[in-house]
Amino acid sequence: SGKYWMQVTDKTDLSVEYDLLLQPNGGNVGIGTVTPGAKLVVESATSGGDVRIYRNNASPQGGTVGGLLLAGKNNNATPEVTDYVRLLAHVVDETDGSEDGSFRIDTMRAGTLTEAVRIDNLGNVGIGAVSPLQKLHVKTVNAVPAVGDITALRLEVTNAGDATLDYGDIKIINTSVTGGSRQNAITFSALD
């Protein structure tokens, strides 16, 4: 079980680095398989993390330790590769034995990768909320809309049959209205 390494360098100067291209003319790459059915297949008979993205930083707290970009081309006259989704892992606490991390999903919005979803180290999920305060925290930031103009959260159950629907406690906080009152802030309706 020896270890081997591969590095593309200048044969006369190992400090000069070059990119390593796998299958630049097409084809699939398989790790742990001889029949990869996609551009990259990592196969293992054991459970657990088979791919590790590792940032070798002596003090990563508060920083991004790994990420994945999902890209495609835009419709420019000369199409450009554009990152449409970014997945990021963050270190919240690096203390040995009590490490904490969070996970973030950014999506392309009007030409800028913008945070869309976050799962913090407590398991709270924020949609539009970078510091989620509950198990699900949905936040919409807009100018004050007219009544009925915006839906921040929609719960929908279809074909429920005789199932009992329990929506639990829903707390609505409106911090943008400075005067007046708002009717029908939340509505539950059954779909036929």
ABEGO torsion letter per residue (X at the ends): XBBBBBBBBBAABAABBBBBBBGAAEEBBBBGBABBABABBBBBABBEBABBBBBBBABABGBBABBBBBBBBBABABBBBBBABBBBBBBABABBGABBBBBBBBBBBGGBBBBABBBBAAGBBBBGBABBABABBBBBBBBBBBBGABBABBBBBBGAEABBBBAEBBBBBBAABABEBBBGABBBBBBX
